[in-house]
């Protein structure tokens, strides 16, 4: 199994340096690291190359376009995603590999986060309000666990099935929630609470910043409209499970 790690970056050279240093300490090294330089004006691209990454340029500014460009360029059997401010523990990729090797039917695995920087109160806000709401609210809406953009992995085949459907151009959306909404009824997503990375708490600097991230959830859901209403998603996943069960060969 070959694993590619994709990291979108825009003007985050110093945080990217720490992210790449953590990847260099993995007990199961990445087969490929793809850093997507999203029109940076700092030395992010040079830092990426110095850290052993392959750098591709995505001139259309926005995480959705940058992340998708990275997934397109990745050559691994599994594509793992970090953000530039993610700092993963040494066994992160080992856990990713174990998840997919142990379950051939698994398409996506998504994890959790701790937060660094800022105050303890902000850390609590990130871990309990943001991560708690992400999984507590979005799981019943989606019918499966949502993907957490700072810490998830997927089979390359799953991405190829969805790459033509995801929204790449809009900037003010959550690319991970958008991808979650495109997950097909026959695909499997697992939340692994032991798959944890540290992430910067800077997005939670005050109510305005947190409110902006919450509003992006609304704008992401609006892109999908009534077709992806929860009851329709539940019905499609239930029908997919029934079809899968009907196709199984009875055990002698």
LUMNUKE-73168 format. One record per residue (C-alpha): residue number from 1; residue in one letter; x, y negated, z. Coordinates in steps of 0.02 Angstrom, whole numbers. Layout:
BEGIN
(numi NUM "A" (X Y Z))
...
//
This chain:
BEGIN
(numi 1 "X" (0 0 0))
(numi 2 "X" (70 -169 -53))
(numi 3 "X" (13 -321 47))
(numi 4 "X" (19 -499 -18))
(numi 5 "X" (-2 -645 102))
(numi 6 "X" (-82 -802 29))
(numi 7 "X" (-57 -972 114))
(numi 8 "X" (-134 -1132 42))
(numi 9 "X" (-39 -1288 95))
(numi 10 "X" (-52 -1476 71))
(numi 11 "X" (70 -1590 161))
(numi 12 "X" (99 -1470 305))
(numi 13 "X" (283 -1428 287))
(numi 14 "X" (327 -1417 471))
(numi 15 "X" (179 -1306 516))
(numi 16 "X" (211 -1199 362))
(numi 17 "X" (390 -1174 422))
(numi 18 "X" (326 -1098 585))
(numi 19 "X" (199 -992 491))
(numi 20 "X" (334 -920 377))
(numi 21 "X" (451 -891 524))
(numi 22 "X" (315 -786 607))
(numi 23 "X" (292 -686 447))
(numi 24 "X" (480 -653 443))
(numi 25 "X" (465 -568 613))
(numi 26 "X" (332 -442 560))
(numi 27 "X" (357 -260 607))
(numi 28 "X" (280 -220 438))
(numi 29 "X" (348 -353 319))
(numi 30 "X" (242 -430 183))
(numi 31 "X" (278 -365 9))
(numi 32 "X" (243 -538 -59))
(numi 33 "X" (206 -710 11))
(numi 34 "X" (115 -830 -105))
(numi 35 "X" (112 -1012 -51))
(numi 36 "X" (-8 -1121 -150))
(numi 37 "X" (57 -1300 -157))
(numi 38 "X" (-102 -1403 -167))
(numi 39 "X" (-30 -1569 -232))
(numi 40 "X" (82 -1595 -80))
(numi 41 "X" (182 -1756 -66))
(numi 42 "X" (300 -1688 67))
(numi 43 "X" (428 -1547 56))
(numi 44 "X" (302 -1405 80))
(numi 45 "X" (354 -1319 -82))
(numi 46 "X" (539 -1325 -35))
(numi 47 "X" (502 -1256 139))
(numi 48 "X" (401 -1115 60))
(numi 49 "X" (542 -1066 -57))
(numi 50 "X" (669 -1074 84))
(numi 51 "X" (556 -956 181))
(numi 52 "X" (557 -827 42))
(numi 53 "X" (386 -866 -31))
(numi 54 "X" (333 -874 -212))
(numi 55 "X" (261 -1047 -242))
(numi 56 "X" (121 -1083 -364))
(numi 57 "X" (46 -1255 -395))
(numi 58 "X" (-139 -1295 -388))
(numi 59 "X" (-168 -1477 -439))
(numi 60 "X" (-355 -1476 -399))
(numi 61 "X" (-357 -1536 -219))
(numi 62 "X" (-459 -1432 -97))
(numi 63 "X" (-441 -1272 2))
(numi 64 "X" (-571 -1178 -105))
(numi 65 "X" (-472 -1205 -265))
(numi 66 "X" (-303 -1176 -183))
(numi 67 "X" (-355 -1016 -94))
(numi 68 "X" (-435 -943 -250))
(numi 69 "X" (-280 -983 -353))
(numi 70 "X" (-175 -889 -226))
(numi 71 "X" (-288 -737 -228))
(numi 72 "X" (-283 -737 -418))
(numi 73 "X" (-93 -740 -416))
(numi 74 "X" (-69 -607 -283))
(numi 75 "X" (-6 -438 -344))
(numi 76 "X" (-34 -332 -189))
(numi 77 "X" (-164 -196 -161))
(numi 78 "X" (-220 -295 -8))
(numi 79 "X" (-225 -485 0))
(numi 80 "X" (-206 -561 174))
(numi 81 "X" (-247 -743 208))
(numi 82 "X" (-169 -866 328))
(numi 83 "X" (-176 -1055 338))
(numi 84 "X" (-18 -1158 348))
(numi 85 "X" (-47 -1186 534))
(numi 86 "X" (-75 -1001 572))
(numi 87 "X" (57 -915 680))
(numi 88 "X" (34 -728 678))
(numi 89 "X" (102 -603 806))
(numi 90 "X" (236 -478 750))
(numi 91 "X" (111 -335 726))
(numi 92 "X" (-15 -434 622))
(numi 93 "X" (21 -353 454))
(numi 94 "X" (43 -184 536))
(numi 95 "X" (-136 -200 602))
(numi 96 "X" (-198 -255 431))
(numi 97 "X" (-119 -103 348))
(numi 98 "X" (-187 13 482))
(numi 99 "X" (-364 -51 454))
(numi 100 "X" (-365 -17 267))
(numi 101 "X" (-266 145 275))
(numi 102 "X" (-385 213 405))
(numi 103 "X" (-544 171 310))
(numi 104 "X" (-542 190 120))
(numi 105 "X" (-717 113 112))
(numi 106 "X" (-664 -48 200))
(numi 107 "X" (-663 -202 88))
(numi 108 "X" (-628 -342 213))
(numi 109 "X" (-559 -357 389))
(numi 110 "X" (-573 -521 484))
(numi 111 "X" (-499 -573 649))
(numi 112 "X" (-502 -700 790))
(numi 113 "X" (-396 -847 847))
(numi 114 "X" (-314 -929 994))
(numi 115 "X" (-269 -1113 980))
(numi 116 "X" (-111 -1212 1012))
(numi 117 "X" (-75 -1398 1027))
(numi 118 "X" (-193 -1526 1106))
(numi 119 "X" (-272 -1496 1276))
(numi 120 "X" (-339 -1341 1361))
(numi 121 "X" (-514 -1411 1341))
(numi 122 "X" (-491 -1421 1154))
(numi 123 "X" (-424 -1243 1153))
(numi 124 "X" (-582 -1187 1245))
(numi 125 "X" (-688 -1282 1119))
(numi 126 "X" (-603 -1196 973))
(numi 127 "X" (-610 -1021 1045))
(numi 128 "X" (-786 -1026 1118))
(numi 129 "X" (-884 -1154 1017))
(numi 130 "X" (-804 -1140 844))
(numi 131 "X" (-755 -956 840))
(numi 132 "X" (-904 -909 948))
(numi 133 "X" (-1025 -998 831))
(numi 134 "X" (-939 -930 676))
(numi 135 "X" (-971 -750 726))
(numi 136 "X" (-1123 -774 837))
(numi 137 "X" (-1224 -876 712))
(numi 138 "X" (-1156 -822 542))
(numi 139 "X" (-1158 -633 572))
(numi 140 "X" (-1348 -620 582))
(numi 141 "X" (-1368 -744 439))
(numi 142 "X" (-1251 -646 326))
(numi 143 "X" (-1293 -470 380))
(numi 144 "X" (-1107 -439 411))
(numi 145 "X" (-963 -526 500))
(numi 146 "X" (-906 -688 416))
(numi 147 "X" (-728 -704 353))
(numi 148 "X" (-616 -819 456))
(numi 149 "X" (-505 -911 333))
(numi 150 "X" (-355 -925 449))
(numi 151 "X" (-349 -738 479))
(numi 152 "X" (-425 -608 362))
(numi 153 "X" (-377 -482 229))
(numi 154 "X" (-465 -400 83))
(numi 155 "X" (-433 -268 -47))
(numi 156 "X" (-375 -343 -212))
(numi 157 "X" (-514 -246 -300))
(numi 158 "X" (-643 -335 -191))
(numi 159 "X" (-574 -505 -241))
(numi 160 "X" (-574 -459 -425))
(numi 161 "X" (-760 -419 -411))
(numi 162 "X" (-798 -588 -332))
(numi 163 "X" (-669 -705 -409))
(numi 164 "X" (-784 -764 -548))
(numi 165 "X" (-925 -806 -427))
(numi 166 "X" (-846 -906 -286))
(numi 167 "X" (-856 -1096 -283))
(numi 168 "X" (-685 -1168 -320))
(numi 169 "X" (-717 -1351 -361))
(numi 170 "X" (-812 -1422 -210))
(numi 171 "X" (-693 -1490 -78))
(numi 172 "X" (-811 -1516 69))
(numi 173 "X" (-859 -1335 97))
(numi 174 "X" (-787 -1191 196))
(numi 175 "X" (-706 -1076 69))
(numi 176 "X" (-710 -930 190))
(numi 177 "X" (-898 -945 220))
(numi 178 "X" (-926 -964 34))
(numi 179 "X" (-829 -804 1))
(numi 180 "X" (-927 -720 141))
(numi 181 "X" (-1089 -768 54))
(numi 182 "X" (-1028 -688 -107))
(numi 183 "X" (-987 -521 -23))
(numi 184 "X" (-1090 -389 -115))
(numi 185 "X" (-1218 -281 -23))
(numi 186 "X" (-1113 -124 -53))
(numi 187 "X" (-956 -202 21))
(numi 188 "X" (-900 -175 200))
(numi 189 "X" (-833 -308 319))
(numi 190 "X" (-761 -269 490))
(numi 191 "X" (-720 -390 630))
(numi 192 "X" (-565 -335 724))
(numi 193 "X" (-556 -428 890))
(numi 194 "X" (-376 -369 912))
(numi 195 "X" (-323 -451 748))
(numi 196 "X" (-280 -621 822))
(numi 197 "X" (-174 -767 762))
(numi 198 "X" (-133 -934 843))
(numi 199 "X" (-204 -1085 749))
(numi 200 "X" (-179 -1272 774))
(numi 201 "X" (-318 -1356 873))
(numi 202 "X" (-303 -1518 774))
(numi 203 "X" (-470 -1495 681))
(numi 204 "X" (-560 -1520 847))
(numi 205 "X" (-493 -1692 889))
(numi 206 "X" (-657 -1765 947))
(numi 207 "X" (-842 -1750 905))
(numi 208 "X" (-824 -1829 733))
(numi 209 "X" (-697 -1700 674))
(numi 210 "X" (-799 -1556 744))
(numi 211 "X" (-958 -1629 669))
(numi 212 "X" (-875 -1638 498))
(numi 213 "X" (-831 -1454 504))
(numi 214 "X" (-1009 -1412 558))
(numi 215 "X" (-1079 -1515 414))
(numi 216 "X" (-970 -1418 292))
(numi 217 "X" (-1060 -1261 348))
(numi 218 "X" (-1223 -1343 292))
(numi 219 "X" (-1151 -1397 124))
(numi 220 "X" (-1084 -1222 95))
(numi 221 "X" (-1252 -1141 132))
(numi 222 "X" (-1339 -1267 18))
(numi 223 "X" (-1236 -1208 -129))
(numi 224 "X" (-1316 -1036 -113))
(numi 225 "X" (-1496 -1091 -88))
(numi 226 "X" (-1646 -977 -66))
(numi 227 "X" (-1565 -830 -155))
(numi 228 "X" (-1453 -803 -5))
(numi 229 "X" (-1585 -828 129))
(numi 230 "X" (-1551 -708 273))
(numi 231 "X" (-1702 -597 243))
(numi 232 "X" (-1653 -574 60))
(numi 233 "X" (-1475 -531 109))
(numi 234 "X" (-1537 -404 238))
(numi 235 "X" (-1651 -324 109))
(numi 236 "X" (-1510 -309 -19))
(numi 237 "X" (-1391 -231 108))
(numi 238 "X" (-1525 -111 169))
(numi 239 "X" (-1560 -57 -11))
(numi 240 "X" (-1374 -32 -40))
(numi 241 "X" (-1361 79 114))
(numi 242 "X" (-1509 182 56))
(numi 243 "X" (-1432 204 -117))
(numi 244 "X" (-1265 253 -40))
(numi 245 "X" (-1350 380 73))
(numi 246 "X" (-1447 455 -72))
(numi 247 "X" (-1287 478 -170))
(numi 248 "X" (-1198 578 -37))
(numi 249 "X" (-1175 763 -63))
(numi 250 "X" (-1253 862 80))
(numi 251 "X" (-1128 951 191))
(numi 252 "X" (-1140 1142 170))
//
